[in-house]
C-alpha cells in the first residue's frame, strides 16, 4: 500500500488532496489485485508503488463522473452507457506505464 508521503515526495503527485488519498489508494490497490488475477504482472516494489499512485490519480479523476447514456434505441429498447468500462481500461493503461503486464504462458 502507498501512503500520502510517498505520493507527494517520491511520485511528485499533486492531484489528490490528502483527505481523499486513502480511499482512492485503496481502490487503486483493489484494481491492481484484479489486474494480477487476469494478467502476468512483473515489476519491483518502487514500480508497483508508482503504478498505484498513477492509478489512484485515475480513480480520483473518475470519481466525479457518472455514466451517461451514449446511445439509445426506442424500438427494441437498446441503451448503451458511456464510461462503462472506461475506468477499468484507464487503470490498466496507467499500470502498464510502470509494470510489465501481459497474458501468456508461464515459463
Backbone as a chain_set.jsonl record, in Angstrom:
{"seq": "XXXXXXXXXXXXXXXXXXXXXXXXXXXXXXXXXXXXXXXXXXXXXXXXXXXXXXXXXXXXXXXXXXXXXXXXXXXXXXXXXXXXXXXXXXXXXXXXXXXXXXXXXXX", "coords": {"N": [[0.841, -1.184, 0.0], [0.412, 2.273, -0.599], [1.438, 5.449, 0.773], [0.495, 8.846, 1.622], [2.732, 10.472, 1.847], [4.671, 9.187, 0.233], [3.366, 9.481, -2.211], [3.369, 12.312, -2.578], [6.095, 13.09, -2.231], [7.821, 11.246, -3.551], [6.576, 10.172, -5.883], [5.779, 12.581, -6.755], [3.254, 13.668, -6.905], [0.336, 15.758, -7.18], [-2.319, 15.99, -7.533], [-4.294, 14.682, -6.014], [-6.03, 15.451, -3.075], [-5.008, 15.318, 0.38], [-6.991, 14.391, 2.185], [-8.614, 12.793, 0.616], [-7.004, 10.788, -0.22], [-6.5, 8.162, 0.977], [-8.801, 6.645, 0.422], [-8.971, 6.585, -2.458], [-6.52, 5.425, -2.976], [-6.844, 2.897, -1.861], [-8.832, 1.871, -3.558], [-7.359, 1.844, -5.932], [-5.43, -0.067, -5.271], [-7.064, -2.31, -5.028], [-7.861, -2.521, -7.688], [-5.408, -3.106, -8.914], [-4.928, -5.594, -7.798], [-7.0, -7.016, -9.013], [-6.118, -6.858, -11.669], [-3.781, -8.366, -11.46], [-4.898, -10.891, -11.082], [-5.863, -11.433, -13.591], [-3.803, -11.105, -15.445], [-0.264, -11.604, -16.184], [1.957, -10.021, -14.12], [4.783, -8.083, -13.697], [7.33, -6.43, -11.872], [9.279, -4.216, -9.811], [9.273, -3.263, -6.281], [9.215, -0.421, -6.089], [8.337, 0.35, -8.665], [5.803, -0.757, -8.607], [4.586, 0.749, -6.577], [4.685, 3.259, -7.794], [2.994, 2.779, -9.955], [0.613, 2.343, -8.545], [0.202, 4.931, -7.528], [-0.256, 6.391, -9.903], [-2.544, 5.062, -10.75], [-4.247, 5.67, -8.62], [-4.584, 8.412, -9.011], [-6.036, 8.284, -11.373], [-8.37, 6.984, -10.498], [-9.279, 8.988, -8.765], [-9.731, 11.073, -10.61], [-11.838, 10.009, -12.055], [-13.794, 9.826, -10.163], [-15.823, 11.717, -9.863], [-17.34, 11.449, -12.086], [-20.206, 10.332, -13.809], [-21.797, 7.6, -15.357], [-23.253, 8.162, -18.457], [-25.961, 8.154, -20.821], [-25.0, 7.058, -23.925], [-25.995, 6.131, -26.277], [-29.182, 5.304, -27.609], [-31.985, 3.25, -28.351], [-35.262, 3.221, -29.326], [-37.334, 1.51, -30.418], [-37.346, -1.77, -29.682], [-35.794, -1.361, -27.527], [-32.83, -0.504, -26.644], [-29.976, 0.392, -24.922], [-26.945, 2.119, -24.441], [-24.262, 2.8, -22.346], [-21.959, 5.41, -21.69], [-18.643, 5.465, -20.358], [-18.837, 2.972, -19.206], [-16.784, 0.674, -18.222], [-14.718, 2.303, -18.886], [-13.148, 3.287, -16.796], [-11.875, 0.94, -15.855], [-10.304, 0.302, -18.101], [-8.677, 2.592, -18.247], [-7.302, 2.384, -15.826], [-5.795, 0.05, -16.232], [-4.169, 0.931, -18.337], [-2.665, 2.924, -17.008], [-1.321, 1.371, -15.098], [0.299, -0.136, -16.791], [2.24, 1.657, -17.548], [4.197, 1.607, -15.613], [4.572, -1.061, -14.914], [5.254, -4.391, -16.16], [2.924, -5.938, -17.999], [1.171, -8.626, -19.159], [-0.542, -11.177, -21.065], [-0.171, -14.661, -21.24], [1.631, -17.753, -21.618], [3.141, -19.255, -18.792], [6.576, -19.621, -18.104]], "CA": [[0.0, 0.0, 0.0], [1.153, 3.528, -0.668], [0.964, 6.485, 1.681], [0.462, 10.175, 1.02], [4.105, 10.977, 1.8], [5.275, 8.638, -0.982], [2.677, 10.105, -3.346], [3.79, 13.706, -2.755], [7.545, 13.312, -2.251], [8.536, 10.375, -4.485], [5.847, 10.201, -7.157], [5.623, 14.008, -7.035], [1.853, 13.908, -7.24], [-0.301, 16.935, -6.584], [-3.717, 15.999, -7.964], [-5.193, 14.148, -4.99], [-5.881, 16.054, -1.756], [-4.668, 14.33, 1.411], [-8.189, 13.805, 2.796], [-9.199, 11.82, -0.315], [-5.985, 9.86, -0.698], [-6.594, 6.768, 1.438], [-9.895, 5.989, -0.296], [-8.631, 6.305, -3.856], [-5.379, 4.5, -2.969], [-7.397, 1.562, -1.618], [-9.487, 1.438, -4.805], [-6.286, 1.546, -6.883], [-4.835, -1.347, -4.855], [-8.039, -3.345, -5.415], [-7.8, -2.659, -9.145], [-4.163, -3.807, -9.24], [-5.143, -7.002, -7.424], [-7.829, -7.568, -10.093], [-5.237, -6.99, -12.839], [-2.895, -9.506, -11.176], [-5.656, -12.136, -11.274], [-6.133, -11.617, -15.017], [-2.591, -10.988, -16.258], [1.056, -11.74, -15.531], [2.435, -8.679, -13.782], [6.112, -8.069, -13.101], [7.867, -5.111, -11.559], [9.82, -4.178, -8.456], [8.443, -2.578, -5.292], [9.06, 1.0, -6.431], [7.488, 0.494, -9.855], [4.426, -1.061, -8.198], [4.087, 1.923, -5.853], [4.471, 4.317, -8.786], [1.776, 2.395, -10.678], [-0.517, 2.596, -7.65], [-0.022, 6.379, -7.489], [-0.884, 6.77, -11.171], [-3.893, 4.5, -10.739], [-5.025, 6.442, -7.643], [-4.964, 9.661, -9.684], [-7.087, 7.941, -12.327], [-9.589, 6.765, -9.711], [-9.718, 10.303, -8.297], [-10.249, 11.822, -11.753], [-13.115, 9.418, -12.468], [-14.721, 9.716, -9.034], [-16.961, 12.619, -10.018], [-18.037, 11.193, -13.347], [-21.266, 9.329, -13.804], [-22.055, 7.057, -16.693], [-24.412, 8.746, -19.114], [-26.413, 7.415, -21.987], [-24.276, 7.44, -25.133], [-26.837, 5.76, -27.406], [-30.454, 4.718, -27.192], [-32.886, 2.816, -29.41], [-36.588, 3.11, -28.73], [-37.929, 0.254, -30.877], [-36.476, -2.873, -29.297], [-35.178, -0.88, -26.299], [-31.399, -0.739, -26.527], [-29.304, 1.528, -24.304], [-25.516, 1.932, -24.221], [-23.764, 3.829, -21.443], [-20.555, 5.776, -21.779], [-17.867, 5.218, -19.141], [-18.948, 1.602, -18.706], [-15.512, 0.037, -18.53], [-13.683, 3.303, -19.164], [-12.243, 3.347, -15.654], [-11.051, -0.283, -15.881], [-9.324, 0.446, -19.179], [-7.731, 3.641, -17.873], [-6.444, 1.86, -14.755], [-4.851, -0.877, -16.852], [-3.197, 1.747, -19.076], [-1.764, 3.562, -16.045], [-0.462, 0.328, -14.519], [1.263, -0.553, -17.812], [3.328, 2.632, -17.636], [5.23, 1.263, -14.635], [4.688, -2.518, -14.731], [5.138, -5.231, -17.341], [1.666, -6.654, -17.869], [0.821, -9.335, -20.383], [-1.126, -12.505, -20.954], [0.669, -15.626, -21.919], [2.004, -18.948, -20.88], [4.264, -19.107, -17.881], [7.728, -20.449, -18.482]], "C": [[0.887, 1.249, 0.0], [0.599, 4.514, 0.361], [1.094, 7.848, 1.002], [1.855, 10.776, 0.905], [4.824, 10.472, 0.546], [4.68, 9.318, -2.214], [3.212, 11.513, -3.62], [5.292, 13.841, -2.983], [8.319, 12.431, -3.222], [7.879, 10.385, -5.859], [5.704, 11.636, -7.668], [4.213, 14.349, -7.507], [1.303, 15.123, -6.524], [-1.794, 16.998, -6.889], [-4.671, 15.639, -6.828], [-4.969, 14.875, -3.662], [-5.691, 14.97, -0.692], [-5.904, 13.647, 1.994], [-8.84, 12.749, 1.909], [-8.261, 10.667, -0.632], [-6.211, 8.414, -0.273], [-7.692, 6.005, 0.71], [-9.538, 5.63, -1.729], [-7.433, 5.361, -3.949], [-5.858, 3.067, -2.734], [-8.094, 1.023, -2.861], [-8.46, 1.097, -5.871], [-5.642, 0.202, -6.552], [-5.768, -2.509, -5.207], [-7.987, -3.599, -6.919], [-6.532, -3.395, -9.57], [-4.276, -5.289, -8.888], [-5.985, -7.712, -8.487], [-6.986, -7.8, -11.34], [-4.313, -8.185, -12.658], [-3.609, -10.85, -11.345], [-5.855, -12.449, -12.754], [-4.889, -11.71, -15.885], [-1.365, -11.41, -15.458], [1.582, -10.333, -15.34], [3.809, -8.81, -13.143], [6.566, -6.625, -12.918], [8.394, -5.138, -10.139], [8.903, -3.375, -7.538], [8.191, -1.114, -5.617], [8.149, 1.169, -7.633], [6.027, 0.173, -9.527], [3.811, 0.123, -7.45], [3.81, 3.082, -6.802], [3.195, 4.044, -9.58], [0.548, 2.675, -9.825], [-0.826, 4.085, -7.537], [-0.733, 6.853, -8.755], [-2.324, 6.27, -11.223], [-4.789, 5.262, -9.759], [-5.465, 7.774, -8.253], [-6.083, 9.411, -10.684], [-8.414, 7.708, -11.612], [-10.147, 8.111, -9.255], [-10.344, 11.111, -9.439], [-11.615, 11.307, -12.197], [-14.167, 9.436, -11.368], [-15.94, 10.625, -9.166], [-17.78, 12.37, -11.263], [-19.092, 10.121, -13.169], [-21.461, 8.861, -15.233], [-23.322, 7.685, -17.241], [-24.783, 7.925, -20.328], [-25.687, 7.945, -23.208], [-25.098, 7.119, -26.367], [-28.124, 5.153, -26.87], [-31.249, 4.335, -28.43], [-34.251, 2.61, -28.779], [-37.253, 1.801, -29.132], [-36.993, -0.9, -30.577], [-35.679, -2.562, -28.037], [-33.722, -1.304, -26.158], [-30.753, 0.518, -25.974], [-27.835, 1.179, -24.142], [-25.028, 3.098, -23.385], [-22.304, 4.127, -21.723], [-19.924, 5.573, -20.406], [-18.039, 3.822, -18.58], [-17.682, 0.867, -19.128], [-14.394, 1.027, -18.799], [-12.675, 3.384, -18.024], [-11.33, 2.134, -15.633], [-9.948, -0.169, -16.926], [-8.256, 1.476, -18.817], [-6.782, 3.16, -16.772], [-5.398, 0.898, -15.301], [-3.772, -0.108, -17.617], [-2.194, 2.415, -18.139], [-0.809, 2.544, -15.429], [0.623, -0.088, -15.505], [2.405, 0.437, -17.998], [4.501, 2.19, -16.762], [5.494, -0.231, -14.493], [4.618, -3.232, -16.071], [3.921, -6.119, -17.143], [1.353, -7.316, -19.205], [0.138, -10.651, -20.064], [-0.182, -13.446, -21.665], [1.001, -16.791, -21.019], [3.166, -18.646, -19.954], [5.363, -20.07, -18.265], [8.247, -21.155, -17.252]], "O": [[1.988, 1.241, 0.551], [-0.56, 4.421, 0.766], [1.72, 7.979, -0.049], [2.131, 11.515, -0.04], [5.507, 11.242, -0.129], [5.401, 9.685, -3.142], [3.478, 11.862, -4.77], [5.721, 14.619, -3.835], [9.388, 12.834, -3.681], [8.546, 10.583, -6.875], [5.53, 11.866, -8.864], [4.011, 15.193, -8.38], [1.733, 15.474, -5.425], [-2.456, 17.971, -6.532], [-5.74, 16.235, -6.702], [-3.842, 14.917, -3.168], [-6.16, 13.843, -0.853], [-5.871, 12.448, 2.269], [-9.557, 11.887, 2.418], [-8.671, 9.679, -1.241], [-6.117, 7.518, -1.112], [-7.52, 4.823, 0.41], [-9.773, 4.505, -2.169], [-7.335, 4.579, -4.895], [-5.337, 2.131, -3.34], [-7.959, -0.157, -3.183], [-8.662, 0.158, -6.641], [-5.341, -0.581, -7.453], [-5.309, -3.569, -5.633], [-8.058, -4.743, -7.369], [-6.572, -4.217, -10.485], [-3.765, -6.14, -9.616], [-5.722, -8.867, -8.824], [-7.126, -8.832, -11.997], [-4.084, -8.938, -13.604], [-2.978, -11.841, -11.713], [-6.001, -13.613, -13.126], [-4.919, -12.329, -16.948], [-1.412, -11.554, -14.236], [1.645, -9.547, -16.286], [3.987, -9.547, -12.173], [6.229, -5.737, -13.7], [7.998, -5.992, -9.345], [7.872, -2.865, -7.977], [7.077, -0.62, -5.441], [7.278, 2.039, -7.629], [5.116, 0.766, -10.105], [2.647, 0.459, -7.667], [2.825, 3.803, -6.641], [2.413, 4.956, -9.848], [-0.451, 3.19, -10.327], [-1.994, 4.466, -7.459], [-1.693, 7.621, -8.688], [-3.216, 6.979, -11.688], [-5.968, 5.476, -10.042], [-6.594, 8.214, -8.033], [-6.983, 10.239, -10.828], [-9.459, 8.177, -12.064], [-11.351, 8.349, -9.349], [-11.374, 11.758, -9.249], [-12.452, 12.081, -12.662], [-15.322, 9.094, -11.619], [-16.996, 10.311, -8.617], [-18.808, 13.015, -11.471], [-18.887, 9.133, -12.465], [-21.31, 9.625, -16.187], [-24.346, 7.732, -16.56], [-24.0, 7.1, -20.799], [-25.745, 9.139, -23.5], [-24.927, 7.761, -27.403], [-28.137, 4.556, -25.793], [-31.189, 5.026, -29.447], [-34.372, 1.889, -27.788], [-37.694, 1.05, -28.262], [-35.926, -0.988, -31.184], [-34.959, -3.425, -27.536], [-33.434, -2.364, -25.604], [-30.965, 1.606, -26.51], [-27.507, 0.061, -23.746], [-25.342, 4.252, -23.676], [-21.507, 3.22, -21.964], [-20.632, 5.517, -19.401], [-17.433, 3.506, -17.556], [-17.546, 0.483, -20.29], [-13.236, 0.629, -18.926], [-11.477, 3.534, -18.264], [-10.127, 2.276, -15.416], [-8.794, -0.507, -16.66], [-7.068, 1.255, -19.055], [-5.596, 3.49, -16.783], [-4.242, 0.929, -14.878], [-2.594, -0.459, -17.55], [-1.002, 2.465, -18.444], [0.377, 2.825, -15.259], [1.752, -0.364, -15.098], [3.441, 0.078, -18.558], [5.661, 2.377, -17.13], [6.549, -0.62, -13.993], [3.996, -2.737, -17.011], [3.886, -6.949, -16.235], [1.279, -6.656, -20.241], [0.226, -11.168, -18.95], [0.525, -13.05, -22.591], [0.69, -16.804, -19.828], [4.063, -17.875, -20.293], [5.105, -21.194, -18.696], [9.217, -21.908, -17.335]]}, "num_chains": 1, "name": "protein.A"}
